[in-house]
Amino acid sequence: MDKCLRLDISSGVVPLKLDSDGVIRVCSTRIPLETVITCFHEGDTADEITYQYPSLSIADIYSLLLYYSRRKEEIDAYLQERRNLAAKVKKENEIRFPPAGIRKRLMERR
């Protein structure tokens, strides 16, 4: 079981945890921090994020957005690392399982 990591900021506590895969998630959920930040960058309000992810409380979302605004460079660097890792995994998977001709290969299996 992952231990909840609560990071102190001057105005309160941020409900984050680091899981065994190195992903920062909102405590008591499986929702990664990058999901909340991506929604925010796409223009969603805290209420809209709560609607999309009902396991998140409005207080947690506001805490995360405040934390993000205070640690933007640090969190943006983490998000870039996550994007780089995703691109690397995608490239490795495309080498192992080339997407070109997949329909033909599937049809041949019939």
C-alpha positions as CSV (number, residue, x, y, z in Angstrom):
1,M,0.0,0.0,0.0
2,D,1.3,3.4,-0.9
3,K,1.9,5.8,1.9
4,C,0.3,9.2,1.5
5,L,2.8,11.9,1.0
6,R,1.6,15.2,2.3
7,L,3.7,18.1,1.3
8,D,3.6,21.2,3.4
9,I,3.0,24.6,1.9
10,S,2.5,27.8,3.8
11,S,-1.3,27.9,3.5
12,G,-2.0,24.2,4.1
13,V,-1.3,20.6,3.1
14,V,-1.3,19.2,-0.4
15,P,-2.8,15.7,-0.7
16,L,-0.2,13.9,-2.9
17,K,1.4,10.5,-2.8
18,L,4.2,9.0,-4.8
19,D,3.4,5.4,-5.9
20,S,5.8,2.6,-6.5
21,D,6.1,3.5,-10.2
22,G,7.2,7.0,-9.5
23,V,3.9,8.6,-10.4
24,I,2.5,11.4,-8.2
25,R,-1.1,10.8,-7.5
26,V,-3.8,12.6,-5.5
27,C,-4.1,10.8,-2.1
28,S,-6.9,8.3,-1.7
29,T,-7.3,8.1,-5.5
30,R,-5.6,6.7,-8.6
31,I,-5.7,10.0,-10.4
32,P,-2.3,11.3,-11.3
33,L,-1.3,14.9,-10.7
34,E,-0.7,15.4,-14.4
35,T,-4.4,14.7,-15.1
36,V,-5.5,17.6,-12.9
37,I,-2.8,19.9,-14.3
38,T,-3.7,19.0,-17.9
39,C,-7.4,19.7,-17.2
40,F,-6.4,23.1,-15.8
41,H,-4.2,23.9,-18.8
42,E,-7.1,23.0,-21.1
43,G,-9.2,25.6,-19.4
44,D,-11.3,23.5,-17.0
45,T,-12.3,25.1,-13.7
46,A,-12.0,23.3,-10.4
47,D,-15.7,22.6,-10.5
48,E,-15.4,21.0,-14.0
49,I,-12.5,18.9,-12.8
50,T,-14.6,17.7,-9.9
51,Y,-17.4,16.9,-12.2
52,Q,-15.0,14.9,-14.5
53,Y,-13.3,13.2,-11.5
54,P,-15.8,12.8,-8.7
55,S,-13.3,11.0,-6.5
56,L,-11.5,14.4,-6.1
57,S,-12.8,16.9,-3.7
58,I,-13.0,20.6,-4.6
59,A,-10.7,21.4,-1.7
60,D,-8.1,18.9,-3.0
61,I,-8.3,20.5,-6.5
62,Y,-7.8,24.0,-5.2
63,S,-4.9,22.8,-3.0
64,L,-3.3,21.2,-6.0
65,L,-3.7,24.2,-8.2
66,L,-2.3,26.5,-5.5
67,Y,0.6,24.1,-5.0
68,Y,1.1,24.1,-8.8
69,S,1.1,27.9,-9.0
70,R,3.8,28.1,-6.3
71,R,6.0,25.3,-7.7
72,K,5.3,25.6,-11.4
73,E,8.9,25.1,-12.6
74,E,9.4,22.0,-10.5
75,I,6.0,20.4,-11.5
76,D,6.5,21.3,-15.1
77,A,9.8,19.6,-15.1
78,Y,8.2,16.5,-13.5
79,L,5.4,16.6,-16.2
80,Q,8.0,16.9,-19.0
81,E,9.8,13.8,-17.5
82,R,6.5,11.9,-17.7
83,R,5.9,13.0,-21.3
84,N,9.5,11.9,-22.2
85,L,8.9,8.5,-20.6
86,A,5.6,8.1,-22.4
87,A,7.2,8.9,-25.7
88,K,10.1,6.4,-25.0
89,V,7.6,3.6,-24.1
90,K,5.5,4.4,-27.2
91,K,8.6,4.2,-29.4
92,E,9.7,0.9,-27.9
93,N,6.2,-0.6,-28.3
94,E,6.1,0.5,-32.0
95,I,9.4,-1.2,-32.6
96,R,8.2,-4.4,-30.9
97,F,4.7,-4.2,-32.5
98,P,4.9,-2.2,-35.7
99,P,1.5,-0.4,-36.3
100,A,2.0,-0.5,-40.1
101,G,0.0,-3.3,-41.6
102,I,-1.8,-4.3,-38.4
103,R,-5.2,-4.6,-40.1
104,K,-3.7,-7.0,-42.7
105,R,-2.1,-9.1,-40.0
106,L,-5.3,-9.3,-37.9
107,M,-7.3,-10.2,-41.0
108,E,-4.8,-13.0,-41.8
109,R,-5.4,-14.5,-38.4
110,R,-9.0,-15.1,-39.2
